[in-house]
Amino acid sequence: MSCQPTQHPPVFHYLSAALLLALAAPASALAQSSPADQRVSTLDQVQVTGSRIARTEIEGPAPVTVITAEDIEKQGFSTVWESLGTLTQFTGNTLNESDQTGNSPNGQFMNLRGLGPGYQLILLNGQRLADYPQPYGSNGTAVSLGSIPAAAIERIEVMSGGASAIYGSDAVAGVVNIITKENFSGDTIRLRGGTTTQGGGDTGLFQWTGGRTGDRWSLTYALERLDREEIVASQRDLTYLAHPQYRTNPERPTASISGVYFRAGQNYLWRTDAGGLSLSDQAMLEACDATNPDFVPFHSAASVATPNRCGALDYYNARSIQNAYGKTSAYVSGSFDFSETVTGYVQLLGSDSNDKSSSQTHYYIGEGPFTVRDPELGLVTAQRIFLPDEVGGTKYIEYDERAWTINAGLRGTLAAGRFDWDASLTSSRFDITTTRPRFLTRAVRDYYMGPVLGIAPDGNEIREFYTDRLFAPGSAALYDQLTTTVVSEGVSKSDQAQFVFSGPLFDLPAGPLQMAAVVEAAKQDYALTPDPRTTVDYTGPDRVYNLTSTPGGGPRDRFALGLEFRVPVFASLEATLAGRYDKYDDITSVDDAVTWQAGLEWRPFRKLLLRGAHATSFRAPDLLWIYAGTTGSNPFVDDEYLCRLNGIAAESPECNAAFNYQTYLTQSSNPLLEEEKGKSTTLGIVWDVLPNLSASVDWYRIELEGRVQALSNSYYLEQEANCRLGQDRDGGAVDTNSQACQFYAGAVERVVSDLNPDGRITRFATYPINASLMRTEGLDASLRYGLELGRWGDLNLQAGYTHVLEFEVAEFGDEAPRDVRSTVEYNSQRSRANWRASWSNDAWNTSLYGYRYGSRPNYNGNVLPGRTSGYVIWNADVSRRITDDVTLGISVLNLLDEMPPRDDSHTAWPYFASSYSAIGRQVFANITFDF
């Protein structure tokens, strides 16, 4: 791998010097402060995420962000994912519910530091959860937060940086530990109802949390029901009329999709009122109106003088931008003291969800099923789109999800309380059944065409095409005749046995040497069972049109040993050291992994902490990457080869207008994958400026080598064009006989025919590889301030900020890393911030919460150079206790009703980046009963 030297920011040098000074300082000088003076802030000894050793200091060698259940409520949110989605460390993009064409549209994923879902470890009470049993865009699997009820949450700890030496695989960008309520006494019922001010999204939330305790036992329980109405594109005016062309070129926009057409060779033919076929514009207008009066003529290109296509401007009307929820979740936790030194415990969390969404692909029939050889007209094809109103209303994808996790064990002490031990068994499951309507290829052919008369030499069926049926209104009965219900299932499992032993080994001059040891044995498994009619290998008569699913599944066994030490070097200087060995058994060549980490905490003064940590990490190849069968999709691509062949610049508006089309992509697994190896470094300072004012700044750097990914479609097609043309975009010579060129040319298939005289792409294949490098560097900062106002109550202020300084990638080992932080390739913001001001007294609680996403490069910088504006959202929450047992409140999310920033170069629906939301303002009423 070739790496360019990196210029580190000044803070790196300052913090490095501070830590080196700590090591070089004389012991006598460090010993002048008493142990009591070395605490920035203290609490009872507890385990903090990132270590298995209990500690009394809140701050450790690596930064940990804590979000409490109260924080989630004061932020105004209803779910765990909504709150975590505003973390400043969440600098990566995740596709949200507006993406209904794939990418697990009902999953709720995290993306710390921009490395991607799956590169942060999600834990529940320190134990692993089963992955969401659907591929994230066929790119892997990850834990979804949608099954975690907010009613059960005590707090969430988010540790940034690598932690594989403590937790094993996946802890590359950080660890998110969701900690549930324990030892709860009494009962609390919270009711919440609300809606959006722009329409849709009605929401109802019921939460019941309670508990009982005795001398030797405790029981905590929670029940939550969340019902939410969907929001669709038409409720936010996200039709084709929202396309930038209708803002920038309203006189002659070319943005739409053809609602209907019939094509013989390169000629578009329209059925006239007299029953014949014609090329004329008047025939087009008649055919368009006869098919659906809501179809609107449009220009297929800016150079066309008059409208010449029949457009379905309302194609996206029923597409979801927020899914409908029907989630029921329950949580039970209990413990029993068998003796003064042994306690048994069990925690059970389960959820059952019946959610739904809608996609525009439910209404689309492209050229595939329509392509036949007509006895009179020759090779012909067509397209037909149904709008929801003509087929009986919105057609839904339904997600039936069931998830549960049980953790049971014994914990206790030895040697008169000197050592702690914990033996546990954890089992986690996630099942999903997805149903959706889809067109059947044979049903479409049998309705719109006559019987098969033979097979042409090119392999196409010979049939008479019934154009009178094509240019005719649809109906609910016709839709039912042409479609089927596709049912797919997935299951993911994670089982683990764990034993942890910790405590002080012996005393050193500055304090006890603490240790923790862990032994784990685990098994992970998954199975994806799609409807067989949607698989690439299906050869039966009932192939589902325009949907190819990912089959596959397989196990992985794992055994691990870990050891951790906390060493008091001096009274004000502590070191942590950890190492772990993981042994894996699956079909890959991955056998084992050894990781380590080290950290330092120096407190030269009572109120000042200088800290640093370095860790190695790894991620075993995703089970989907190594076990999945071949899957397919139908992406839209810019054909760079045809553009450059015809003298059109790549990535230009002219290229997009001339050669942007939908094609077929296949992707397969790769059992030869190796583990991804990472390393991370953090250096920081925490300063208690005043008793009620604290600030922190941390620099981080994370590097991941051998990252598994499928090369982007645009990268594939650029390399294919280089190889076919013998030169790159800049005119440099390319060796067309190289192995790389043989690979790219072989991966992209172009079959020339009467309907494809240009040789457009008919199919191209990809598979995951261990790419060379991904590296990111940035700064985190936080500020907290509290002020007691006497009889006027308490005021609290807090703020957080993350700025990405660089984000480097390299596709192959012989490439120099490219910093894509300021390019659309990064697909996220360079900075994020959040802040909250809250005031409370005996009866009132108020909170104003805000968060900001930094600017992004415009979607197509060649068309519109520059960046979008920042995106700022304000939430407000106000509550008042009206009796000892009843509290009333109101929450407003997106107080100013902000919509995503405008980008006139973003021509793909919904015309803004998926990290933004088009939900708009939401208003909720809350009532809480304590008894």
Secondary structure as UniProt FT lines:
FT   HELIX           10..24
FT   HELIX           27..30
FT   TURN            31..32
FT   HELIX           35..38
FT   STRAND          42..46
FT   TURN            49..50
FT   STRAND          55..57
FT   STRAND          64..68
FT   HELIX           69..75
FT   HELIX           80..84
FT   TURN            85..86
FT   TURN            88..89
FT   TURN            97..98
FT   TURN            105..106
FT   HELIX           112..114
FT   TURN            117..118
FT   STRAND          120..124
FT   TURN            125..126
FT   STRAND          127..128
FT   TURN            137..138
FT   HELIX           145..147
FT   HELIX           150..152
FT   STRAND          153..160
FT   HELIX           164..167
FT   TURN            169..172
FT   STRAND          174..180
FT   STRAND          186..196
FT   TURN            197..198
FT   STRAND          203..213
FT   STRAND          217..228
FT   STRAND          231..232
FT   HELIX           233..236
FT   HELIX           240..242
FT   HELIX           245..248
FT   TURN            250..251
FT   STRAND          260..264
FT   TURN            265..266
FT   STRAND          267..271
FT   TURN            273..274
FT   STRAND          277..278
FT   HELIX           281..291
FT   TURN            293..294
FT   STRAND          296..298
FT   TURN            302..303
FT   STRAND          309..311
FT   TURN            313..318
FT   STRAND          320..322
FT   STRAND          324..337
FT   STRAND          342..357
FT   HELIX           360..363
FT   STRAND          364..365
FT   HELIX           367..370
FT   STRAND          372..374
FT   TURN            375..377
FT   STRAND          378..385
FT   HELIX           388..390
FT   TURN            391..392
FT   STRAND          397..414
FT   TURN            415..418
FT   STRAND          419..440
FT   HELIX           441..448
FT   STRAND          454..455
FT   TURN            457..458
FT   STRAND          461..462
FT   HELIX           467..470
FT   HELIX           476..482
FT   STRAND          483..508
FT   TURN            509..510
FT   STRAND          511..529
FT   HELIX           532..534
FT   TURN            536..537
FT   TURN            545..546
FT   STRAND          552..570
FT   TURN            571..572
FT   STRAND          573..585
FT   STRAND          592..605
FT   TURN            606..607
FT   STRAND          608..619
FT   HELIX           623..627
FT   STRAND          631..633
FT   STRAND          636..638
FT   HELIX           640..645
FT   TURN            646..647
FT   TURN            650..651
FT   HELIX           653..659
FT   STRAND          660..662
FT   STRAND          665..667
FT   TURN            671..672
FT   STRAND          676..690
FT   TURN            691..692
FT   STRAND          693..705
FT   STRAND          708..709
FT   HELIX           713..725
FT   TURN            729..730
FT   TURN            736..737
FT   HELIX           739..747
FT   STRAND          748..750
FT   TURN            757..758
FT   STRAND          761..766
FT   STRAND          769..770
FT   STRAND          773..788
FT   HELIX           790..792
FT   STRAND          794..810
FT   TURN            813..814
FT   STRAND          818..819
FT   TURN            821..822
FT   TURN            824..826
FT   STRAND          831..840
FT   STRAND          844..853
FT   TURN            861..863
FT   STRAND          871..881
FT   STRAND          886..893
FT   TURN            895..896
FT   TURN            904..905
FT   TURN            909..910
FT   TURN            914..915
FT   STRAND          922..930
//
